[in-house]
Amino acid sequence: MSTLAGTRVTRDGWTWTAWAVGALLLLPLLGDLADGVVYGATVALSALVLALLTRRPRPRDREPHRLDLTVLALTYVAVVALMRLAFVGFGTDDVLGLFLCFAGALVVGSGVPLLYTSYATRRPLTWLGLRLDNWRPTLALALLLAGVQFSLTLADTDLPAAEDWVPLLVMALVVGVFESIFFRGFAQGVLEAAFGRDVGVAGAAVLYGAYHVGYGMGGRELVFLTGLGLVYAVAYALVRNLLVLWPLLTPLGSFYANLENGDIELPWASILGFVDVLVVVVGLGWVAWRHHARALGHFRGGLPAA
């Protein structure tokens, strides 16, 4: 799978971009068949065929790192467990317990990758896709995919009263930060470094779909979300920049799904809670960035004068 991260777009890059657009266009056609199973299976099969057709031998960036994989596995289990406790254990009968566990999952899922990347591996945060150097191709791809999705979903949706949709949008934006950092920047990055690009993309998609068991979703929904996760994983692989997914593509998709289901009602006060979570995540990101900047400055400062 080629990348658009540079200035030159390869033929494979255009091919996978067309595939991602086509996968989104299939949503209204196949999304409701067998509760999304047909969509998930179709997307997965088409991605497999295309991967085989465009596959080229590529050297690994490095050997599998057991610590990376261990941290990924432990963080994933913690996130899913907290989500499960929030939505299945506490539920709406205990709003405080639900929110605390939900917020804990978002902070753990975002904070561990940020701090581990900076402190333990000493990689820059650009390794997690937090970068601006390739903003032009990223913006172009983000607008293309989000535009297709918007035209198929929210463009024809009548919004309810503001108090019924603004908190949902804020929640979608904050959850989108966590999902982008954890599933794309961290999980996909770790799996790609250990096993190669194809396994990284497929593995991140499977982890993304399966994690929704924490929300109490069933098997058919997980298959659908795995297919959707493949679209997100491919989009990220093309540019290695989280801005291709956030703040447009994934939050708007989640926002539309919550509007359509109509089973989540949030008060205005919930916005403050989600903002608090976002502030914590941004703060952890700043700490991670600051640590890496200081370490790099110290290293350079120790070099002999020219």
Secondary structure, 3 states (H helix, E strand, C coil): CCCCCCCCCCHHHHHHHHHHHHHHHCHHHHCCHHHHHHHHHHHHHHHHHHHHHHCCCCCCCCCCCHHHHHHHHHHHHHHHHHHHHHHHHHHHHCHHHHHHHHHHHHHHHHHHHHHHHHHHCCCCHHHHCCCCCCHHHHHHHHHHHHHHHHHHCHHHCCCCCHHHHHHHHHHHHHHHHHHHHHHHHHHHHHHHHHHCHHHHHHHHHHHHHHHHHHHCCCHHHHHHHHHHHHHHHHHHHHHCCHHHCCCCHHHHHHHHHHHHHCCCCCCCCHHHHHHHHHHHHHHHHHHHHHHHHHHHHHHHHCCCCC
